[in-house]
Amino acid sequence: MTQIITKSEHSTMQNPFIQFFKYIFLSLKILKIVAGGHGSTREKNS
């Protein structure tokens, strides 16, 4: 499967700053879910 990528999309993908912010944003979302899901159980156990 090949996708046609426009020049603007390609430059966005190549931009390290955008990649960095995407990565931080995703990791923060995951951390929120993990901390929210496990924080309550930890508090109950301790």
N, C-alpha and C positions, 0 to 999 in steps of 0.2 A: 504494500500500500504506500503510494507516494502522495504527499500533500504539496499543493502549490503554496509557497510562502512568498508573501509580498516583501518588497524591500524594507518597508517600515517594520514589519514583523520580524524580519531577519536581523535588523539592526537592534531591535528591542531584545531579541534573544541573545545577541552577542554582547549586550551592555552588561558589564559585571556589576554595576551599581543596582540595576533593576533586579538582577538575579539575587544579589545580596539581600535586598529588601523583601523580595518574594520569599526567600528562605527564612528570614527572621520572622516574617508575618506568619508563615505556615508553622514554624516551630513554636511561636507564641500561642497560636490556636491550639496546637497539640498539647502544650504544657498546661494551658488553661483547662482542657478537658481532663487530662491526667490528674492534675492537682485537685480539680473540683470533684472528680470521681473517687479518688483515693484519700483525699484529705479528711473527709467525713468519717471513713472507716477507721483511719488511724486514730482520730480523736476518740472514737468510741473504745478502741482497744486499749489506749493508754489512759 
